[in-house]
Amino acid sequence: MKKMLSRRLLPGLGLVIAVAACEDETEPGNELTVEESIALVKGVGALLADTTIIPIHVSEDSIVVACPAGGRAKLVGAVIEEPGDTAVLGLDYLITPTGCVVTGDALEFTLGGDPALRYQLRVEIVGLLEHFDVSGMITGGLSWQLEDRSGGCEIALTLAAVPDLATQTLVGTYSGTLCGHEVEIDAADLLVVDL
C-alpha cells in the first residue's frame, strides 16, 4: 500500500515543484532591458539618498521607512563615520522593500525583497588627503513590478572608482551583473552619499 501511494504522489509532487520553480522566474518577454534595470537600481539609490523619508518604526538594529510613493522598506545597517589618521566614511545597508514604490529615470517600480538588496560604500582617507581608497558593492535581489510586467532581479555589482575632489564625485564604474545583463554603469549615477 505504501509503495502504491508513494508512486501516486511522486508525479503530483513533481508538478508542484515545477510550478513553484516557474513562479520564481521572470516569464520570457517580461525581462527588464538594461536601461530599465539601471533605472531600478537608481530608484533604490534615490530611496537611500532621500533625507525626507518618514520612519514608521525604529529599533536598535533597524528602521522601517515609508517609501515616498507607497509601501515601505526595512533598512538594517548604518552610516559609517570613523575619524582618525585614516578616516572612514560610507554606508552599509541591507534593504528589504515591501510593496515599495520607487522612481528611477521616470520609471515607477513596485519592489519586494527577494531576498533583499545590500548597498555598501566605503571611502578611506589617509592623512591630510594623501591617499583615498574607495570600495563598494550592490548585491542581492529584488522582486519588481513595472506596469503590467513583473519578475525578479539578481544584482552583483562591484565599484571601481577614485574620488574627484574638484567635483566631489566618484569617477569610475559599477560593473557586474544586473537583472541578467552584464553592465558597466558610471559610479556617479548610483552614488547615494556626497563625498
MARVOGU-823688 format. One record per residue: residue number from 1; residue in one letter; chain; x, z, y of N, C-alpha, C, O in turn. Coordinates in steps of 0.05 Angstrom, whole numbers, m for minus. Layout:
N
+--------+------+------+--------+--------+--------+--------+--------+--------+--------+--------+--------+--------+--------+--------+
! marvex ! keti ! zafi !    npx !    npz !    npy !   capx !   capz !   capy !    cpx !    cpz !    cpy !    opx !    opz !    opy !
+--------+------+------+--------+--------+--------+--------+--------+--------+--------+--------+--------+--------+--------+--------+
!    NUM !    A !    A !      X !      Z !      Y !      X !      Z !      Y !      X !      Z !      Y !      X !      Z !      Y !
...
+--------+------+------+--------+--------+--------+--------+--------+--------+--------+--------+--------+--------+--------+--------+
This chain:
195
+--------+------+------+--------+--------+--------+--------+--------+--------+--------+--------+--------+--------+--------+--------+
! marvex ! keti ! zafi !    npx !    npz !    npy !   capx !   capz !   capy !    cpx !    cpz !    cpy !    opx !    opz !    opy !
+--------+------+------+--------+--------+--------+--------+--------+--------+--------+--------+--------+--------+--------+--------+
!      1 !    M !    A !     17 !      0 !    m24 !      0 !      0 !      0 !     17 !      0 !     25 !     11 !    m14 !     44 !
!      2 !    K !    A !     39 !     16 !     26 !     57 !     17 !     49 !     70 !    m10 !     54 !     72 !    m18 !     77 !
!      3 !    K !    A !     79 !    m23 !     33 !     92 !    m49 !     36 !     73 !    m69 !     48 !     80 !    m85 !     66 !
!      4 !    M !    A !     48 !    m70 !     38 !     28 !    m89 !     48 !     22 !    m83 !     77 !     19 !   m101 !     94 !
!      5 !    L !    A !     19 !    m58 !     84 !     12 !    m50 !    112 !     35 !    m58 !    130 !     30 !    m68 !    152 !
!      6 !    S !    A !     60 !    m53 !    122 !     83 !    m60 !    140 !     86 !    m90 !    143 !     94 !    m99 !    164 !
!      7 !    R !    A !     79 !   m106 !    122 !     81 !   m135 !    125 !     60 !   m145 !    144 !     65 !   m165 !    159 !
!      8 !    R !    A !     37 !   m132 !    145 !     16 !   m140 !    164 !     23 !   m132 !    193 !     17 !   m147 !    211 !
!      9 !    L !    A !     37 !   m110 !    196 !     44 !   m100 !    223 !     67 !   m115 !    235 !     69 !   m118 !    259 !
!     10 !    L !    A !     86 !   m124 !    218 !    110 !   m137 !    229 !    105 !   m161 !    246 !    116 !   m163 !    268 !
!     11 !    P !    A !     87 !   m180 !    238 !     82 !   m203 !    256 !     70 !   m194 !    282 !     77 !   m205 !    303 !
!     12 !    G !    A !     52 !   m175 !    281 !     39 !   m165 !    306 !     59 !   m151 !    324 !     59 !   m154 !    348 !
!     13 !    L !    A !     78 !   m135 !    312 !     99 !   m122 !    327 !    117 !   m143 !    340 !    124 !   m140 !    364 !
!     14 !    G !    A !    123 !   m164 !    326 !    140 !   m185 !    337 !    126 !   m198 !    360 !    140 !   m205 !    380 !
!     15 !    L !    A !    100 !   m203 !    359 !     85 !   m215 !    381 !     85 !   m197 !    405 !     88 !   m206 !    428 !
!     16 !    V !    A !     81 !   m170 !    401 !     82 !   m151 !    423 !    109 !   m152 !    437 !    110 !   m152 !    462 !
!     17 !    I !    A !    131 !   m152 !    422 !    158 !   m152 !    433 !    162 !   m178 !    449 !    173 !   m178 !    470 !
!     18 !    A !    A !    153 !   m201 !    437 !    157 !   m226 !    451 !    141 !   m227 !    477 !    152 !   m237 !    497 !
!     19 !    V !    A !    117 !   m217 !    477 !    100 !   m217 !    502 !    113 !   m199 !    523 !    114 !   m206 !    546 !
!     20 !    A !    A !    123 !   m175 !    514 !    136 !   m157 !    533 !    160 !   m170 !    545 !    165 !   m167 !    569 !
!     21 !    A !    A !    176 !   m183 !    529 !    201 !   m196 !    539 !    194 !   m218 !    559 !    208 !   m221 !    579 !
!     22 !    C !    A !    172 !   m233 !    554 !    164 !   m254 !    573 !    155 !   m243 !    599 !    160 !   m255 !    620 !
!     23 !    E !    A !    142 !   m219 !    599 !    132 !   m208 !    623 !    155 !   m198 !    641 !    151 !   m197 !    666 !
!     24 !    D !    A !    178 !   m192 !    630 !    201 !   m183 !    646 !    216 !   m205 !    660 !    231 !   m200 !    678 !
!     25 !    E !    A !    212 !   m230 !    651 !    227 !   m253 !    661 !    211 !   m267 !    683 !    187 !   m266 !    684 !
!     26 !    T !    A !    226 !   m280 !    701 !    213 !   m296 !    721 !    205 !   m322 !    708 !    220 !   m335 !    694 !
!     27 !    E !    A !    179 !   m330 !    712 !    169 !   m354 !    700 !    184 !   m378 !    711 !    190 !   m379 !    735 !
!     28 !    P !    A !    189 !   m399 !    694 !    202 !   m423 !    704 !    186 !   m435 !    728 !    162 !   m436 !    727 !
!     29 !    G !    A !    201 !   m443 !    748 !    188 !   m454 !    772 !    183 !   m433 !    793 !    177 !   m440 !    816 !
!     30 !    N !    A !    184 !   m407 !    785 !    179 !   m386 !    805 !    205 !   m374 !    816 !    204 !   m356 !    832 !
!     31 !    E !    A !    228 !   m383 !    806 !    253 !   m372 !    815 !    257 !   m374 !    845 !    247 !   m393 !    858 !
!     32 !    L !    A !    271 !   m355 !    857 !    278 !   m357 !    885 !    300 !   m378 !    889 !    318 !   m380 !    872 !
!     33 !    T !    A !    299 !   m392 !    911 !    321 !   m410 !    918 !    344 !   m393 !    928 !    341 !   m369 !    932 !
!     34 !    V !    A !    367 !   m405 !    933 !    389 !   m390 !    944 !    382 !   m378 !    971 !    387 !   m355 !    977 !
!     35 !    E !    A !    369 !   m394 !    988 !    361 !   m385 !   1015 !    341 !   m362 !   1013 !    344 !   m343 !   1028 !
!     36 !    E !    A !    322 !   m364 !    995 !    302 !   m342 !    992 !    316 !   m317 !    981 !    309 !   m295 !    989 !
!     37 !    S !    A !    335 !   m320 !    963 !    349 !   m297 !    952 !    365 !   m283 !    974 !    365 !   m258 !    975 !
!     38 !    I !    A !    378 !   m298 !    991 !    393 !   m286 !   1013 !    374 !   m272 !   1032 !    380 !   m250 !   1042 !
!     39 !    A !    A !    351 !   m284 !   1037 !    331 !   m271 !   1055 !    321 !   m245 !   1043 !    317 !   m226 !   1058 !
!     40 !    L !    A !    318 !   m243 !   1016 !    310 !   m219 !   1003 !    330 !   m196 !   1009 !    323 !   m174 !   1016 !
!     41 !    V !    A !    356 !   m202 !   1005 !    377 !   m182 !   1009 !    378 !   m174 !   1039 !    383 !   m151 !   1046 !
!     42 !    K !    A !    375 !   m193 !   1057 !    374 !   m187 !   1085 !    351 !   m168 !   1092 !    354 !   m151 !   1109 !
!     43 !    G !    A !    328 !   m172 !   1079 !    305 !   m155 !   1083 !    311 !   m126 !   1076 !    303 !   m108 !   1090 !
!     44 !    V !    A !    324 !   m122 !   1053 !    332 !    m95 !   1044 !    352 !    m84 !   1064 !    350 !    m60 !   1071 !
!     45 !    G !    A !    371 !   m100 !   1073 !    391 !    m90 !   1092 !    378 !    m82 !   1118 !    386 !    m62 !   1131 !
!     46 !    A !    A !    357 !    m97 !   1127 !    343 !    m90 !   1152 !    329 !    m63 !   1149 !    327 !    m48 !   1168 !
!     47 !    L !    A !    319 !    m58 !   1125 !    307 !    m32 !   1120 !    327 !     m9 !   1124 !    321 !     11 !   1136 !
!     48 !    L !    A !    351 !    m13 !   1113 !    372 !      8 !   1115 !    381 !     11 !   1144 !    388 !     33 !   1153 !
!     49 !    A !    A !    382 !    m11 !   1159 !    392 !    m10 !   1187 !    371 !     m1 !   1206 !    378 !      5 !   1229 !
!     50 !    D !    A !    345 !      0 !   1198 !    324 !      8 !   1216 !    325 !     37 !   1223 !    322 !     55 !   1206 !
!     51 !    T !    A !    329 !     43 !   1249 !    331 !     71 !   1258 !    304 !     83 !   1265 !    302 !    107 !   1272 !
!     52 !    T !    A !    283 !     67 !   1262 !    256 !     77 !   1269 !    239 !     83 !   1245 !    216 !     91 !   1247 !
!     53 !    I !    A !    250 !     80 !   1220 !    234 !     85 !   1196 !    225 !    115 !   1195 !    239 !    133 !   1205 !
!     54 !    I !    A !    202 !    119 !   1184 !    190 !    145 !   1184 !    192 !    158 !   1157 !    183 !    147 !   1137 !
!     55 !    P !    A !    205 !    182 !   1155 !    207 !    196 !   1129 !    179 !    205 !   1120 !    164 !    216 !   1136 !
!     56 !    I !    A !    173 !    201 !   1095 !    149 !    212 !   1083 !    155 !    238 !   1069 !    138 !    257 !   1070 !
!     57 !    H !    A !    178 !    239 !   1056 !    186 !    264 !   1042 !    216 !    266 !   1043 !    230 !    246 !   1039 !
!     58 !    V !    A !    226 !    290 !   1048 !    255 !    295 !   1048 !    261 !    318 !   1029 !    249 !    339 !   1030 !
!     59 !    S !    A !    282 !    313 !   1012 !    291 !    335 !    994 !    321 !    337 !    998 !    333 !    323 !   1014 !
!     60 !    E !    A !    334 !    355 !    982 !    363 !    358 !    985 !    379 !    333 !    977 !    399 !    328 !    989 !
!     61 !    D !    A !    368 !    318 !    958 !    384 !    295 !    949 !    372 !    268 !    954 !    383 !    247 !    947 !
!     62 !    S !    A !    348 !    267 !    967 !    336 !    241 !    972 !    317 !    242 !    996 !    309 !    263 !   1006 !
!     63 !    I !    A !    309 !    218 !   1004 !    289 !    215 !   1025 !    271 !    192 !   1017 !    281 !    171 !   1008 !
!     64 !    V !    A !    245 !    195 !   1021 !    226 !    174 !   1017 !    217 !    165 !   1044 !    207 !    181 !   1060 !
!     65 !    V !    A !    219 !    139 !   1050 !    212 !    128 !   1076 !    189 !    108 !   1073 !    186 !     95 !   1052 !
!     66 !    A !    A !    174 !    106 !   1095 !    153 !     85 !   1096 !    166 !     59 !   1104 !    181 !     58 !   1124 !
!     67 !    C !    A !    162 !     38 !   1089 !    172 !     12 !   1096 !    156 !      1 !   1120 !    132 !      6 !   1121 !
!     68 !    P !    A !    168 !    m12 !   1139 !    155 !    m20 !   1164 !    128 !    m35 !   1160 !    110 !    m31 !   1176 !
!     69 !    A !    A !    126 !    m52 !   1140 !    102 !    m69 !   1136 !     85 !    m60 !   1113 !     67 !    m74 !   1105 !
!     70 !    G !    A !     91 !    m36 !   1101 !     75 !    m26 !   1078 !     93 !    m18 !   1055 !    115 !    m27 !   1052 !
!     71 !    G !    A !     82 !      0 !   1039 !     97 !     11 !   1016 !    117 !     32 !   1024 !    117 !     42 !   1046 !
!     72 !    R !    A !    134 !     38 !   1005 !    154 !     59 !   1010 !    180 !     53 !    994 !    180 !     36 !    977 !
!     73 !    A !    A !    201 !     68 !   1001 !    226 !     66 !    987 !    239 !     93 !    986 !    239 !    109 !   1005 !
!     74 !    K !    A !    250 !     99 !    962 !    265 !    124 !    959 !    295 !    118 !    962 !    305 !     99 !    950 !
!     75 !    L !    A !    308 !    133 !    979 !    336 !    130 !    984 !    351 !    154 !    974 !    345 !    177 !    982 !
!     76 !    V !    A !    371 !    150 !    957 !    388 !    171 !    947 !    416 !    164 !    954 !    426 !    143 !    947 !
!     77 !    G !    A !    429 !    182 !    969 !    457 !    176 !    977 !    463 !    188 !   1004 !    450 !    208 !   1012 !
!     78 !    A !    A !    482 !    176 !   1018 !    490 !    188 !   1043 !    505 !    169 !   1060 !    517 !    149 !   1051 !
!     79 !    V !    A !    506 !    175 !   1087 !    524 !    161 !   1105 !    550 !    177 !   1103 !    551 !    201 !   1102 !
!     80 !    I !    A !    573 !    162 !   1101 !    599 !    174 !   1097 !    614 !    175 !   1124 !    618 !    155 !   1137 !
!     81 !    E !    A !    622 !    199 !   1132 !    639 !    203 !   1156 !    659 !    224 !   1150 !    653 !    248 !   1150 !
!     82 !    E !    A !    684 !    216 !   1145 !    706 !    235 !   1139 !    728 !    231 !   1159 !    744 !    212 !   1156 !
!     83 !    P !    A !    731 !    249 !   1178 !    754 !    247 !   1197 !    780 !    255 !   1184 !    780 !    268 !   1163 !
!     84 !    G !    A !    802 !    248 !   1196 !    828 !    255 !   1186 !    849 !    234 !   1192 !    843 !    215 !   1206 !
!     85 !    D !    A !    873 !    237 !   1180 !    894 !    217 !   1183 !    885 !    190 !   1172 !    891 !    169 !   1183 !
!     86 !    T !    A !    869 !    191 !   1151 !    855 !    168 !   1140 !    826 !    173 !   1143 !    814 !    188 !   1127 !
!     87 !    A !    A !    814 !    162 !   1164 !    785 !    166 !   1169 !    769 !    147 !   1152 !    777 !    124 !   1147 !
!     88 !    V !    A !    746 !    157 !   1142 !    729 !    141 !   1125 !    701 !    140 !   1137 !    690 !    160 !   1144 !
!     89 !    L !    A !    690 !    115 !   1139 !    663 !    111 !   1149 !    649 !     93 !   1129 !    662 !     76 !   1116 !
!     90 !    G !    A !    623 !     96 !   1126 !    608 !     79 !   1108 !    583 !     91 !   1099 !    572 !    110 !   1110 !
!     91 !    L !    A !    572 !     79 !   1077 !    548 !     90 !   1065 !    547 !     82 !   1036 !    560 !     63 !   1027 !
!     92 !    D !    A !    532 !     98 !   1021 !    528 !     94 !    992 !    500 !    102 !    986 !    494 !    126 !    984 !
!     93 !    Y !    A !    482 !     83 !    982 !    453 !     89 !    977 !    443 !     74 !    952 !    450 !     51 !    947 !
!     94 !    L !    A !    427 !     88 !    937 !    411 !     77 !    916 !    383 !     74 !    927 !    370 !     94 !    935 !
!     95 !    I !    A !    372 !     50 !    927 !    346 !     44 !    940 !    326 !     37 !    918 !    331 !     17 !    903 !
!     96 !    T !    A !    305 !     52 !    916 !    284 !     46 !    897 !    258 !     40 !    912 !    244 !     59 !    920 !
!     97 !    P !    A !    251 !     15 !    916 !    226 !      8 !    930 !    202 !     10 !    912 !    203 !      5 !    888 !
!     98 !    T !    A !    179 !     16 !    924 !    153 !     16 !    910 !    133 !      2 !    929 !    123 !     14 !    948 !
!     99 !    G !    A !    127 !    m23 !    923 !    109 !    m38 !    940 !    119 !    m40 !    968 !    103 !    m43 !    987 !
!    100 !    C !    A !    145 !    m40 !    971 !    158 !    m40 !    998 !    158 !    m69 !   1009 !    170 !    m87 !    996 !
!    101 !    V !    A !    147 !    m72 !   1032 !    146 !    m99 !   1045 !    168 !   m101 !   1065 !    170 !    m85 !   1084 !
!    102 !    V !    A !    186 !   m121 !   1061 !    208 !   m125 !   1079 !    208 !   m154 !   1087 !    197 !   m172 !   1074 !
!    103 !    T !    A !    221 !   m160 !   1110 !    223 !   m187 !   1120 !    252 !   m194 !   1124 !    268 !   m179 !   1136 !
!    104 !    G !    A !    260 !   m218 !   1114 !    286 !   m229 !   1118 !    284 !   m258 !   1124 !    270 !   m273 !   1109 !
!    105 !    D !    A !    296 !   m268 !   1145 !    295 !   m296 !   1153 !    266 !   m306 !   1154 !    260 !   m328 !   1144 !
!    106 !    A !    A !    248 !   m290 !   1165 !    219 !   m296 !   1169 !    204 !   m298 !   1142 !    181 !   m308 !   1143 !
!    107 !    L !    A !    215 !   m290 !   1120 !    201 !   m289 !   1094 !    194 !   m260 !   1088 !    210 !   m242 !   1091 !
!    108 !    E !    A !    169 !   m256 !   1080 !    159 !   m229 !   1074 !    158 !   m224 !   1043 !    144 !   m239 !   1029 !
!    109 !    F !    A !    173 !   m205 !   1034 !    175 !   m198 !   1006 !    162 !   m171 !   1001 !    164 !   m153 !   1017 !
!    110 !    T !    A !    149 !   m168 !    978 !    140 !   m142 !    969 !    158 !   m135 !    945 !    159 !   m149 !    926 !
!    111 !    L !    A !    172 !   m112 !    947 !    193 !   m105 !    928 !    186 !    m80 !    912 !    172 !    m62 !    921 !
!    112 !    G !    A !    195 !    m80 !    887 !    194 !    m57 !    869 !    221 !    m53 !    857 !    238 !    m71 !    856 !
!    113 !    G !    A !    227 !    m29 !    849 !    253 !    m23 !    836 !    253 !    m33 !    808 !    235 !    m28 !    792 !
!    114 !    D !    A !    274 !    m47 !    801 !    276 !    m58 !    774 !    305 !    m61 !    766 !    314 !    m84 !    764 !
!    115 !    P !    A !    321 !    m40 !    762 !    314 !    m12 !    764 !    316 !     m2 !    793 !    298 !     13 !    802 !
!    116 !    A !    A !    336 !    m10 !    808 !    340 !     m3 !    836 !    363 !    m19 !    847 !    377 !    m33 !    832 !
!    117 !    L !    A !    368 !    m16 !    872 !    390 !    m31 !    885 !    409 !    m10 !    897 !    401 !      8 !    911 !
!    118 !    R !    A !    435 !    m14 !    892 !    455 !      4 !    903 !    471 !    m12 !    925 !    481 !    m34 !    920 !
!    119 !    Y !    A !    472 !      0 !    948 !    486 !    m12 !    971 !    509 !      6 !    979 !    505 !     29 !    986 !
!    120 !    Q !    A !    534 !     m4 !    977 !    558 !     12 !    983 !    575 !     m3 !   1004 !    579 !    m27 !   1002 !
!    121 !    L !    A !    584 !     12 !   1023 !    603 !      1 !   1043 !    622 !     24 !   1050 !    613 !     46 !   1056 !
!    122 !    R !    A !    648 !     18 !   1050 !    668 !     39 !   1056 !    690 !     26 !   1073 !    702 !      6 !   1066 !
!    123 !    V !    A !    695 !     38 !   1097 !    717 !     29 !   1114 !    736 !     53 !   1117 !    729 !     74 !   1127 !
!    124 !    E !    A !    761 !     48 !   1110 !    782 !     69 !   1113 !    800 !     60 !   1136 !    810 !     37 !   1136 !
!    125 !    I !    A !    805 !     78 !   1155 !    821 !     72 !   1178 !    845 !     91 !   1177 !    842 !    115 !   1178 !
!    126 !    V !    A !    869 !     79 !   1174 !    894 !     95 !   1171 !    907 !     98 !   1199 !    911 !     78 !   1213 !
!    127 !    G !    A !    913 !    123 !   1206 !    927 !    128 !   1231 !    911 !    120 !   1255 !    886 !    121 !   1255 !
!    128 !    L !    A !    925 !    111 !   1276 !    911 !    102 !   1300 !    907 !     72 !   1298 !    920 !     56 !   1312 !
!    129 !    L !    A !    888 !     65 !   1281 !    881 !     37 !   1277 !    904 !     20 !   1266 !    905 !     m4 !   1271 !
!    130 !    E !    A !    922 !     33 !   1251 !    945 !     19 !   1240 !    938 !      1 !   1217 !    949 !    m21 !   1213 !
!    131 !    H !    A !    918 !      9 !   1201 !    911 !     m6 !   1178 !    881 !      0 !   1171 !    872 !     22 !   1173 !
!    132 !    F !    A !    867 !    m21 !   1163 !    840 !    m18 !   1154 !    837 !    m27 !   1125 !    851 !    m46 !   1116 !
!    133 !    D !    A !    821 !    m13 !   1110 !    814 !    m21 !   1083 !    784 !    m22 !   1081 !    771 !     m1 !   1085 !
!    134 !    V !    A !    772 !    m45 !   1075 !    743 !    m48 !   1074 !    735 !    m56 !   1046 !    746 !    m74 !   1034 !
!    135 !    S !    A !    716 !    m41 !   1035 !    706 !    m48 !   1008 !    676 !    m44 !   1008 !    665 !    m29 !   1024 !
!    136 !    G !    A !    663 !    m57 !    989 !    634 !    m54 !    987 !    622 !    m70 !    964 !    635 !    m89 !    954 !
!    137 !    M !    A !    598 !    m63 !    957 !    584 !    m77 !    935 !    554 !    m74 !    940 !    545 !    m55 !    952 !
!    138 !    I !    A !    539 !    m94 !    931 !    510 !    m92 !    929 !    503 !    m99 !    900 !    508 !   m122 !    892 !
!    139 !    T !    A !    493 !    m80 !    885 !    489 !    m84 !    856 !    461 !    m73 !    848 !    449 !    m57 !    862 !
!    140 !    G !    A !    452 !    m83 !    825 !    427 !    m73 !    814 !    406 !    m94 !    811 !    413 !   m118 !    806 !
!    141 !    G !    A !    381 !    m87 !    814 !    360 !   m106 !    810 !    334 !    m98 !    824 !    330 !    m74 !    829 !
!    142 !    L !    A !    318 !   m117 !    830 !    292 !   m112 !    844 !    271 !   m131 !    831 !    277 !   m152 !    822 !
!    143 !    S !    A !    246 !   m121 !    831 !    224 !   m140 !    826 !    214 !   m149 !    853 !    214 !   m133 !    872 !
!    144 !    W !    A !    205 !   m173 !    855 !    197 !   m184 !    881 !    171 !   m200 !    878 !    164 !   m210 !    857 !
!    145 !    Q !    A !    157 !   m202 !    901 !    134 !   m220 !    903 !    137 !   m234 !    930 !    141 !   m221 !    951 !
!    146 !    L !    A !    134 !   m260 !    930 !    135 !   m276 !    954 !    112 !   m296 !    953 !    112 !   m314 !    936 !
!    147 !    E !    A !     93 !   m292 !    970 !     68 !   m307 !    970 !     55 !   m305 !    941 !     49 !   m283 !    932 !
!    148 !    D !    A !     52 !   m328 !    928 !     39 !   m328 !    901 !     59 !   m328 !    878 !     52 !   m332 !    855 !
!    149 !    R !    A !     84 !   m323 !    884 !    105 !   m323 !    864 !    115 !   m294 !    860 !    114 !   m278 !    879 !
!    150 !    S !    A !    125 !   m288 !    837 !    137 !   m262 !    832 !    158 !   m264 !    809 !    158 !   m283 !    794 !
!    151 !    G !    A !    175 !   m244 !    808 !    195 !   m244 !    787 !    215 !   m221 !    791 !    209 !   m202 !    806 !
!    152 !    G !    A !    238 !   m224 !    779 !    259 !   m204 !    781 !    284 !   m216 !    792 !    289 !   m241 !    789 !
!    153 !    C !    A !    301 !   m200 !    804 !    326 !   m210 !    816 !    348 !   m190 !    810 !    347 !   m167 !    818 !
!    154 !    E !    A !    368 !   m199 !    795 !    392 !   m183 !    790 !    413 !   m190 !    810 !    417 !   m213 !    817 !
!    155 !    I !    A !    427 !   m169 !    820 !    446 !   m173 !    842 !    473 !   m160 !    834 !    474 !   m137 !    826 !
!    156 !    A !    A !    495 !   m175 !    838 !    522 !   m165 !    833 !    540 !   m179 !    854 !    552 !   m199 !    848 !
!    157 !    L !    A !    541 !   m167 !    878 !    557 !   m178 !    900 !    579 !   m159 !    907 !    575 !   m135 !    909 !
!    158 !    T !    A !    603 !   m170 !    912 !    627 !   m155 !    919 !    636 !   m164 !    947 !    637 !   m188 !    952 !
!    159 !    L !    A !    643 !   m145 !    964 !    652 !   m151 !    991 !    683 !   m155 !    992 !    697 !   m138 !    981 !
!    160 !    A !    A !    692 !   m177 !   1004 !    720 !   m181 !   1011 !    721 !   m187 !   1040 !    713 !   m209 !   1048 !
!    161 !    A !    A !    730 !   m168 !   1057 !    729 !   m172 !   1086 !    750 !   m155 !   1100 !    761 !   m137 !   1089 !
!    162 !    V !    A !    754 !   m162 !   1125 !    771 !   m147 !   1144 !    755 !   m143 !   1170 !    739 !   m160 !   1177 !
!    163 !    P !    A !    759 !   m121 !   1184 !    745 !   m117 !   1209 !    757 !   m134 !   1231 !    781 !   m137 !   1233 !
!    164 !    D !    A !    740 !   m144 !   1249 !    749 !   m157 !   1273 !    743 !   m137 !   1296 !    719 !   m134 !   1304 !
!    165 !    L !    A !    763 !   m125 !   1307 !    759 !   m104 !   1327 !    748 !   m115 !   1353 !    734 !   m101 !   1367 !
!    166 !    A !    A !    755 !   m140 !   1359 !    745 !   m152 !   1384 !    715 !   m155 !   1384 !    702 !   m150 !   1404 !
!    167 !    T !    A !    703 !   m162 !   1361 !    674 !   m166 !   1360 !    660 !   m143 !   1345 !    635 !   m143 !   1344 !
!    168 !    Q !    A !    675 !   m124 !   1335 !    664 !   m101 !   1319 !    646 !   m110 !   1296 !    625 !   m100 !   1292 !
!    169 !    T !    A !    656 !   m131 !   1282 !    642 !   m141 !   1258 !    661 !   m143 !   1235 !    685 !   m140 !   1238 !
!    170 !    L !    A !    651 !   m149 !   1212 !    667 !   m155 !   1189 !    670 !   m185 !   1186 !    651 !   m200 !   1189 !
!    171 !    V !    A !    694 !   m194 !   1180 !    699 !   m222 !   1175 !    706 !   m225 !   1146 !    726 !   m214 !   1136 !
!    172 !    G !    A !    689 !   m239 !   1131 !    693 !   m242 !   1103 !    668 !   m249 !   1089 !    649 !   m259 !   1101 !
!    173 !    T !    A !    667 !   m245 !   1062 !    644 !   m254 !   1047 !    636 !   m233 !   1026 !    652 !   m218 !   1016 !
!    174 !    Y !    A !    610 !   m234 !   1020 !    600 !   m222 !    995 !    598 !   m245 !    975 !    587 !   m266 !    981 !
!    175 !    S !    A !    610 !   m241 !    952 !    608 !   m262 !    932 !    600 !   m251 !    905 !    605 !   m227 !    900 !
!    176 !    G !    A !    588 !   m267 !    888 !    580 !   m259 !    862 !    554 !   m272 !    855 !    549 !   m295 !    862 !
!    177 !    T !    A !    536 !   m258 !    840 !    511 !   m270 !    832 !    488 !   m256 !    846 !    488 !   m232 !    851 !
!    178 !    L !    A !    468 !   m273 !    853 !    445 !   m264 !    868 !    421 !   m279 !    857 !    418 !   m303 !    862 !
!    179 !    C !    A !    403 !   m265 !    843 !    379 !   m278 !    833 !    385 !   m303 !    816 !    371 !   m323 !    818 !
!    180 !    G !    A !    406 !   m301 !    800 !    414 !   m323 !    783 !    431 !   m345 !    796 !    437 !   m365 !    783 !
!    181 !    H !    A !    438 !   m341 !    822 !    454 !   m361 !    836 !    482 !   m350 !    841 !    485 !   m326 !    847 !
!    182 !    E !    A !    503 !   m366 !    838 !    530 !   m359 !    847 !    531 !   m364 !    877 !    525 !   m386 !    886 !
!    183 !    V !    A !    538 !   m343 !    893 !    537 !   m345 !    922 !    562 !   m334 !    935 !    576 !   m318 !    924 !
!    184 !    E !    A !    566 !   m344 !    960 !    585 !   m332 !    979 !    569 !   m330 !   1005 !    561 !   m350 !   1016 !
!    185 !    I !    A !    566 !   m305 !   1015 !    550 !   m300 !   1039 !    567 !   m287 !   1060 !    582 !   m269 !   1054 !
!    186 !    D !    A !    565 !   m296 !   1084 !    580 !   m285 !   1106 !    574 !   m255 !   1108 !    551 !   m247 !   1109 !
!    187 !    A !    A !    595 !   m239 !   1108 !    592 !   m209 !   1108 !    576 !   m200 !   1132 !    560 !   m181 !   1129 !
!    188 !    A !    A !    579 !   m212 !   1155 !    564 !   m204 !   1179 !    534 !   m207 !   1175 !    519 !   m192 !   1188 !
!    189 !    D !    A !    525 !   m225 !   1158 !    497 !   m229 !   1153 !    484 !   m206 !   1138 !    460 !   m201 !   1140 !
!    190 !    L !    A !    500 !   m191 !   1122 !    489 !   m170 !   1106 !    498 !   m142 !   1115 !    492 !   m122 !   1102 !
!    191 !    L !    A !    513 !   m140 !   1136 !    523 !   m115 !   1146 !    500 !    m98 !   1157 !    484 !   m108 !   1173 !
!    192 !    V !    A !    498 !    m73 !   1148 !    476 !    m56 !   1158 !    485 !    m33 !   1175 !    468 !    m18 !   1184 !
!    193 !    V !    A !    511 !    m31 !   1181 !    520 !    m10 !   1199 !    540 !    m23 !   1218 !    554 !    m42 !   1211 !
!    194 !    D !    A !    541 !    m12 !   1243 !    561 !    m21 !   1262 !    588 !     m8 !   1256 !    589 !     15 !   1248 !
!    195 !    L !    A !    609 !    m24 !   1260 !    636 !    m12 !   1256 !    644 !      4 !   1280 !    666 !     15 !   1281 !
+--------+------+------+--------+--------+--------+--------+--------+--------+--------+--------+--------+--------+--------+--------+
